[in-house]
Amino acid sequence: MMKFHYEQHGNIDLVALSGQLVMANASEIREALKPIIEAGQGKLILNLADVNFMDSSGLSVLISALKAIREKQGEVVLTQITGSVQALIELTQLHQVFKLFADDPAALAYFQNLP
């Protein structure tokens, strides 16, 4: 089962996911992210520290979030990617599409320093 934790830091949205991001819950997570992206300021951090497995459906959730936020001239960044999830992101070359940060404070600092 996938867990979802949301918090705001000023005009930056932070979502921490935990569990497995797979076909069984991808649409649920996509739907949960939609209102956050729509209401937000185009600055989204997805913390994947506790995501222990992701399949292609999970990747599609990340890409859907990125497409939606780019329509607002925004950006999605990923933090604390571990193990097999990092291997999948590198295998699919998504590390060239998303900015990756070691932790949330680094991602927050990145967004706070944008104009």
For each residue, the residues with C-beta under 8 A, 3 or more apart:
1: 19 20 25
2: 17 18 19 20 21 25 28 29
3: 17 18 19 50
4: 15 16 17 29 32
5: 15 16 17 18
6: 13 14 15 16 36
7: 14
8: 11 12 13 14
9: 12 14 108
10: 112
11: 8 40 41 43
12: 8 9 41 43 44 45 108 111 112
13: 6 8 36 37 40 41 43 44 45
14: 6 7 8 9 44 45 47 104 108
15: 4 5 6 33 36 44 45 46 47
16: 4 5 6 47 49 50
17: 2 3 4 5 21 29 46 47 48 50 51
18: 2 3 5 49 50 51
19: 1 2 3 25 50 51 52
20: 1 2 25 51 52 53 54 58
21: 2 17 25 26 29 51 53 54 55 57 58 61
22: 25 26 53 54 55 57 58
23: 26 55 57
24:
25: 1 2 19 20 21 22 28 29
26: 21 22 23 29 30 57 58 60 61
27: 30 31
28: 2 25 31 32
29: 2 4 17 21 25 26 32 33 61
30: 26 27 33 34 60 61 64 65
31: 27 28 34
32: 4 28 29 35 36
33: 15 29 30 36 37 61 64 65 68
34: 30 31 37 38 68
35: 32 38 39
36: 6 13 15 32 33 39 40 44
37: 13 33 34 40 44 65 68 69 72 74
38: 34 35 68
39: 35 36
40: 11 13 36 37 43 44 69 72 74
41: 11 12 13 74
42: 69 72 73 74 75
43: 11 12 13 40 74 75 111 114
44: 12 13 14 15 36 37 40 65 69 74 75 76 77
45: 12 13 14 15 76 77 78 79 101 104 107 108 111
46: 15 17 62 65 76 77 78 79
47: 14 15 16 17 50 78 79 80 104
48: 17 51 54 78 79 80 81 82 85
49: 16 18 79 80 81 82
50: 3 16 17 18 19 47
51: 17 18 19 20 21 48 54 58 82 85
52: 19 20 82 83 84 85
53: 20 21 22 84 85
54: 20 21 22 48 51 58 59 84 85 88
55: 21 22 23 58 59
56: 59 60
57: 21 22 23 26 60 61
58: 20 21 22 26 51 54 55 61 62
59: 54 55 56 62 63 88 89 92 94
60: 26 30 56 57 63 64
61: 21 26 29 30 33 57 58 64 65
62: 46 58 59 65 66 76 78 94 98
63: 59 60 66 67 94
64: 30 33 60 61 67 68
65: 30 33 37 44 46 61 62 68 69 76
66: 62 63 69 70 76 97 98
67: 63 64 70 71
68: 33 34 37 38 64 65 71 72
69: 37 40 42 44 65 66 72 74 75 76
70: 66 67 73 74 75
71: 67 68
72: 37 40 42 68 69
73: 42 70
74: 37 40 41 42 43 44 69 70
75: 42 43 44 69 70 99 111
76: 44 45 46 62 65 66 69 98
77: 44 45 46 98 99 100 101 107 110 111
78: 45 46 47 48 62 81 89 98 99 100 101
79: 45 46 47 48 49 100 101 102 103 104 106 107
80: 47 48 49 101 102 103 104
81: 48 49 78 85 86 89 100
82: 48 49 51 52 85 86
83: 52 86 87
84: 52 53 54 87 88
85: 48 51 52 53 54 81 82 88 89
86: 81 82 83 89 90
87: 83 84 90 91
88: 54 59 84 85 91 92
89: 59 78 81 85 86 92 94 95 98 100
90: 86 87 93 94 95
91: 87 88
92: 59 88 89
93: 90 96 97
94: 59 62 63 89 90 97 98
95: 89 90 98 100
96: 93
97: 66 93 94
98: 62 66 76 77 78 89 94 95
99: 75 77 78 107 110
100: 77 78 79 81 89 95
101: 45 77 78 79 80 104 106 107 110
102: 79 80 106
103: 79 80 106 107
104: 14 45 47 79 80 101 107 108
105: 108 109
106: 79 101 102 103 109 110
107: 45 77 79 99 101 103 104 110 111
108: 9 12 14 45 104 105 111 112
109: 105 106 112 113
110: 77 99 101 106 107 113 114
111: 12 43 45 75 77 107 108 114
112: 10 12 108 109
113: 109 110
114: 43 110 111
115:
